[in-house]
Amino acid sequence: MSSAAKYWTLMKKKRSAEGLGVASRRRAEPMSSLEENILWERAVIGSDNPPKLLDTMVYLNGIHFALRGGKEHRNLRLNKNPQITGPYIDSELHKRYILYKEDISKTNSGGMKDKKYTPKTVKAYENIEYPDRCIVTLFEKYNRLCPKDEVDAFYFKPLVNFTTDQWFCKVPVGHNTLQKTVKRLCTAVGLEGKRTNHSLRASTATRLYQAGVEDQLICETTGHRSNAVRSYKRTANFQQNESSEILYGKKQKTTTCTETKLQSQEEKTSHDTSHQVVNIEAVRRKSVAEPTTLSFTFNIKL
């Protein structure tokens, strides 16, 4: 470390010890479900014209596949060796889905040291309740209206004079334009705060976390290998209030999805076991309470 770097490190430590300059770095704010609903209701995202469909694909890909705001969006390919494929049919759930398979990312550079790691694979299922907001349906439409040339890109510039079967040209969307998508959408509806494409990745982790999904599944969706996923999860006010209530001794911890499932299974097992014990005890009492009748046969010769 150079002398200048050492000096600034010491100064930072000194200021931190004095309570100065310890403000946390301003991070991208996640999009709540209510805020997302505003985008849909005000028709900022949708599929009725080429620019809007393009913005919607950026948004939904970021939410469902937890893509990082910069390179992971730019590195997507639609035609040549695509990372997003489908739709497929889930034979168990009888629902359609599209599949995202990571090739390279910040945590998986594709080198020899990453050979032991399994690339992130995420399924995004169809939205049966709101088909106009369904990523599967919109991906199908976008794919159908894009050029079929093997260009190493996923996002293409919208055509001004588009036709019914082609909405986009062969030119990829520029990096700067792509990177400002979420900020532009939020500004259009008056959403404040730091909103970037990275907000979508933070939204993925935050929504799953607040819904009680375990860290393992969150990491499988976001692609994190360690506790780094914690920096993307935002604790809601009701969760912080719940922590205070627990510390006051006023309430117990809210059970997660898995805990609830395990609890119901344990209750069922306990009920079945107790039912068996009761039946055995009833049989035992019955056998003791009921009188036993004995019959004898005498053969007497006179």
C-alpha positions as CSV (number, residue, x, y, z in Angstrom):
1,M,0.0,0.0,0.0
2,S,1.4,3.4,-0.9
3,S,2.0,6.1,1.7
4,A,-0.9,8.2,0.3
5,A,-3.3,5.2,0.6
6,K,-2.1,4.5,4.2
7,Y,-2.6,8.2,5.1
8,W,-6.2,8.2,3.8
9,T,-6.9,4.9,5.5
10,L,-5.8,6.3,8.8
11,M,-7.7,9.5,8.3
12,K,-10.9,7.5,7.5
13,K,-10.5,5.4,10.7
14,K,-9.9,8.5,12.7
15,R,-13.0,10.3,11.4
16,S,-15.1,7.1,11.9
17,A,-14.0,6.9,15.5
18,E,-15.1,10.5,15.9
19,G,-18.5,9.7,14.4
20,L,-17.7,11.6,11.2
21,G,-18.0,10.4,7.7
22,V,-19.7,7.1,8.6
23,A,-22.8,7.6,6.5
24,S,-23.6,4.5,4.6
25,R,-23.2,4.4,0.8
26,R,-26.5,5.3,-0.9
27,R,-27.8,2.1,-2.5
28,A,-30.3,1.5,-5.2
29,E,-33.8,1.4,-3.7
30,P,-35.9,-1.7,-4.5
31,M,-39.3,-1.5,-6.3
32,S,-42.2,-2.5,-4.1
33,S,-45.1,-4.4,-5.5
34,L,-47.3,-1.3,-5.1
35,E,-44.8,0.8,-7.0
36,E,-44.7,-1.8,-9.8
37,N,-48.4,-1.7,-9.9
38,I,-48.3,2.0,-10.6
39,L,-46.1,1.4,-13.6
40,W,-48.7,-1.0,-15.0
41,E,-51.7,1.0,-14.2
42,R,-50.3,4.2,-15.7
43,A,-49.3,2.2,-18.8
44,V,-45.6,3.1,-18.4
45,I,-44.9,-0.6,-19.0
46,G,-46.9,-2.9,-21.2
47,S,-46.9,-4.4,-24.7
48,D,-49.0,-2.2,-26.9
49,N,-46.0,-0.5,-28.8
50,P,-42.3,-1.3,-29.4
51,P,-40.7,1.1,-26.9
52,K,-43.0,0.0,-24.1
53,L,-42.5,-3.7,-24.8
54,L,-38.7,-3.2,-24.7
55,D,-38.9,-1.4,-21.4
56,T,-41.1,-4.1,-20.0
57,M,-38.7,-6.8,-21.0
58,V,-35.8,-5.0,-19.2
59,Y,-38.0,-4.6,-16.1
60,L,-39.3,-8.2,-16.0
61,N,-35.9,-9.8,-16.8
62,G,-34.4,-7.8,-13.9
63,I,-37.1,-8.8,-11.5
64,H,-37.5,-12.5,-12.3
65,F,-33.9,-13.3,-12.9
66,A,-32.2,-10.9,-10.5
67,L,-29.9,-9.5,-13.2
68,R,-27.2,-7.0,-12.3
69,G,-27.9,-3.6,-13.7
70,G,-25.0,-3.4,-16.1
71,K,-23.2,-6.2,-17.8
72,E,-25.7,-9.0,-17.2
73,H,-28.4,-7.1,-19.1
74,R,-26.0,-6.2,-21.9
75,N,-24.6,-9.7,-22.1
76,L,-28.0,-11.3,-22.8
77,R,-28.5,-12.9,-26.2
78,L,-31.8,-13.6,-27.9
79,N,-30.9,-15.7,-30.9
80,K,-27.3,-17.0,-30.7
81,N,-26.8,-19.3,-27.8
82,P,-29.5,-17.6,-25.7
83,Q,-29.5,-17.5,-21.9
84,I,-33.3,-17.2,-21.8
85,T,-35.2,-20.0,-23.6
86,G,-38.7,-21.4,-23.7
87,P,-41.5,-21.5,-23.0
88,Y,-41.6,-25.0,-21.6
89,I,-44.3,-26.9,-19.8
90,D,-44.0,-28.0,-16.2
91,S,-45.5,-31.5,-16.2
92,E,-46.2,-31.4,-12.4
93,L,-47.7,-27.9,-12.1
94,H,-49.1,-27.8,-15.6
95,K,-47.8,-24.3,-16.1
96,R,-45.6,-22.7,-18.7
97,Y,-42.3,-21.2,-17.8
98,I,-39.2,-19.7,-19.4
99,L,-35.7,-20.7,-18.3
100,Y,-32.7,-18.5,-17.6
101,K,-29.3,-20.2,-17.6
102,E,-26.3,-18.0,-16.5
103,D,-23.1,-18.3,-18.5
104,I,-20.9,-15.6,-17.0
105,S,-21.5,-13.1,-14.2
106,K,-19.7,-11.3,-11.4
107,T,-19.7,-14.4,-9.2
108,N,-19.0,-16.8,-12.1
109,S,-16.4,-15.7,-14.6
110,G,-16.3,-19.0,-16.4
111,G,-12.7,-19.7,-15.5
112,M,-11.1,-22.8,-14.0
113,K,-11.6,-21.5,-10.5
114,D,-15.3,-21.4,-11.1
115,K,-15.5,-24.8,-12.6
116,K,-16.8,-26.4,-9.4
117,Y,-19.7,-24.0,-9.1
118,T,-23.1,-24.6,-10.8
119,P,-24.2,-21.7,-12.9
120,K,-27.4,-20.0,-11.8
121,T,-30.6,-21.4,-13.3
122,V,-33.9,-19.7,-12.7
123,K,-37.4,-20.6,-13.9
124,A,-40.0,-17.8,-14.4
125,Y,-43.5,-19.2,-14.4
126,E,-46.5,-17.7,-16.2
127,N,-48.9,-15.3,-14.5
128,I,-52.3,-16.9,-15.0
129,E,-54.1,-14.3,-13.0
130,Y,-52.8,-11.3,-14.9
131,P,-51.8,-12.6,-18.4
132,D,-51.1,-9.1,-19.7
133,R,-48.3,-8.9,-17.1
134,C,-47.0,-12.4,-17.7
135,I,-43.3,-12.6,-18.5
136,V,-43.8,-15.9,-20.4
137,T,-46.4,-14.3,-22.8
138,L,-44.5,-11.1,-23.2
139,F,-41.2,-12.9,-23.9
140,E,-43.0,-14.9,-26.6
141,K,-44.3,-11.7,-28.2
142,Y,-41.0,-9.9,-27.9
143,N,-39.1,-12.8,-29.4
144,R,-41.5,-13.1,-32.3
145,L,-41.2,-9.4,-33.2
146,C,-37.4,-9.2,-33.0
147,P,-35.0,-9.8,-35.9
148,K,-33.9,-13.4,-36.3
149,D,-30.3,-12.5,-37.3
150,E,-27.6,-14.0,-35.0
151,V,-26.7,-10.7,-33.4
152,D,-25.1,-10.9,-29.9
153,A,-27.8,-8.9,-28.2
154,F,-31.1,-9.3,-26.5
155,Y,-32.4,-5.7,-26.5
156,F,-32.9,-4.1,-29.9
157,K,-33.9,-0.6,-31.0
158,P,-37.6,-0.1,-31.7
159,L,-38.6,0.6,-35.2
160,V,-40.4,3.9,-35.9
161,N,-42.3,2.5,-38.9
162,F,-42.9,-1.0,-37.5
163,T,-45.0,-3.8,-39.1
164,T,-47.3,-6.4,-37.6
165,D,-44.5,-9.0,-37.6
166,Q,-41.4,-6.9,-36.8
167,W,-41.2,-4.2,-34.2
168,F,-37.4,-4.0,-33.7
169,C,-34.4,-3.4,-36.0
170,K,-31.1,-5.3,-36.0
171,V,-29.3,-2.6,-34.0
172,P,-28.8,-3.3,-30.3
173,V,-29.9,-0.8,-27.7
174,G,-27.0,1.4,-26.5
175,H,-25.4,0.7,-23.1
176,N,-26.2,4.2,-21.7
177,T,-29.9,4.0,-22.9
178,L,-30.3,0.6,-21.5
179,Q,-28.7,1.5,-18.1
180,K,-31.1,4.4,-17.6
181,T,-34.3,2.4,-18.2
182,V,-35.6,2.0,-14.6
183,K,-34.7,5.6,-13.7
184,R,-36.6,6.9,-16.7
185,L,-39.7,4.7,-15.9
186,C,-39.8,5.8,-12.2
187,T,-39.3,9.5,-13.1
188,A,-42.3,9.2,-15.5
189,V,-44.7,8.3,-12.7
190,G,-43.0,10.5,-10.0
191,L,-41.3,7.8,-7.9
192,E,-38.5,9.3,-5.9
193,G,-35.3,7.9,-4.5
194,K,-32.3,6.3,-6.1
195,R,-33.8,4.1,-8.8
196,T,-31.5,2.2,-11.2
197,N,-31.6,-1.1,-13.1
198,H,-29.9,-2.5,-10.0
199,S,-33.1,-1.7,-8.1
200,L,-34.7,-4.7,-9.8
201,R,-32.1,-7.1,-8.4
202,A,-32.6,-5.6,-5.0
203,S,-36.4,-6.0,-5.4
204,T,-36.0,-9.7,-6.1
205,A,-34.1,-10.3,-2.9
206,T,-36.2,-8.0,-0.8
207,R,-39.6,-9.4,-1.9
208,L,-38.5,-13.0,-1.3
209,Y,-37.0,-12.0,2.1
210,Q,-40.1,-10.2,3.3
211,A,-42.3,-13.1,2.2
212,G,-40.3,-15.4,4.5
213,V,-38.4,-17.3,1.8
214,E,-35.2,-19.0,3.1
215,D,-31.8,-17.6,2.2
216,Q,-30.9,-20.7,0.2
217,L,-33.7,-20.2,-2.3
218,I,-33.0,-16.5,-2.4
219,C,-29.3,-17.2,-3.2
220,E,-30.4,-19.7,-5.9
221,T,-32.4,-16.9,-7.5
222,T,-29.9,-14.1,-7.2
223,G,-26.8,-16.2,-7.7
224,H,-25.1,-15.2,-4.5
225,R,-22.7,-17.7,-3.0
226,S,-22.4,-16.2,0.5
227,N,-23.9,-13.7,2.9
228,A,-23.4,-11.0,0.3
229,V,-27.1,-11.4,-0.4
230,R,-27.9,-9.6,2.8
231,S,-26.8,-6.3,1.3
232,Y,-29.6,-6.6,-1.2
233,K,-32.4,-7.4,1.2
234,R,-34.2,-4.4,2.6
235,T,-35.9,-4.8,6.0
236,A,-39.4,-3.3,6.0
237,N,-40.7,-1.2,8.9
238,F,-43.1,-3.8,10.0
239,Q,-40.3,-6.3,10.3
240,Q,-38.2,-3.9,12.4
241,N,-41.3,-3.2,14.6
242,E,-41.8,-6.9,15.0
243,S,-38.2,-7.3,16.2
244,S,-38.9,-4.6,18.8
245,E,-42.1,-6.3,19.9
246,I,-40.2,-9.6,20.3
247,L,-37.5,-7.9,22.4
248,Y,-40.1,-6.4,24.6
249,G,-41.5,-9.9,25.1
250,K,-44.9,-8.9,23.5
251,K,-45.0,-11.4,20.7
252,Q,-43.3,-14.4,19.2
253,K,-41.4,-14.6,16.0
254,T,-43.5,-14.9,12.9
255,T,-43.0,-18.3,11.3
256,T,-41.6,-18.5,7.8
257,C,-43.1,-20.5,5.0
258,T,-41.0,-23.5,5.7
259,E,-41.5,-23.3,9.5
260,T,-45.3,-23.2,9.0
261,K,-45.1,-26.2,6.7
262,L,-43.0,-28.2,9.1
263,Q,-45.2,-27.1,12.0
264,S,-48.3,-28.4,10.2
265,Q,-46.5,-31.7,9.4
266,E,-45.5,-32.0,13.1
267,E,-49.0,-31.3,14.3
268,K,-50.4,-33.9,11.8
269,T,-47.9,-36.5,13.0
270,S,-48.6,-35.6,16.6
271,H,-52.4,-35.9,16.0
272,D,-52.0,-39.3,14.2
273,T,-49.8,-40.6,17.0
274,S,-52.1,-39.4,19.8
275,H,-55.0,-40.9,18.0
276,Q,-53.3,-44.2,17.9
277,V,-52.5,-44.0,21.6
278,V,-56.1,-43.1,22.4
279,N,-57.3,-46.1,20.4
280,I,-54.8,-48.5,22.1
281,E,-55.8,-47.1,25.5
282,A,-59.5,-47.6,24.6
283,V,-58.9,-51.2,23.6
284,R,-57.0,-51.8,26.9
285,R,-59.8,-50.3,29.0
286,K,-62.4,-52.3,27.1
287,S,-60.6,-55.5,27.6
288,V,-60.3,-54.9,31.3
289,A,-63.8,-53.6,31.8
290,E,-65.6,-56.4,29.9
291,P,-66.4,-59.5,32.0
292,T,-65.0,-62.8,30.8
293,T,-67.5,-65.6,30.4
294,L,-66.2,-69.1,31.0
295,S,-68.0,-72.3,30.0
296,F,-67.3,-75.8,31.3
297,T,-68.5,-79.1,30.0
298,F,-68.7,-82.1,32.5
299,N,-69.0,-85.7,31.4
300,I,-70.3,-87.7,34.4
301,K,-70.8,-91.4,34.3
302,L,-73.1,-93.0,36.8
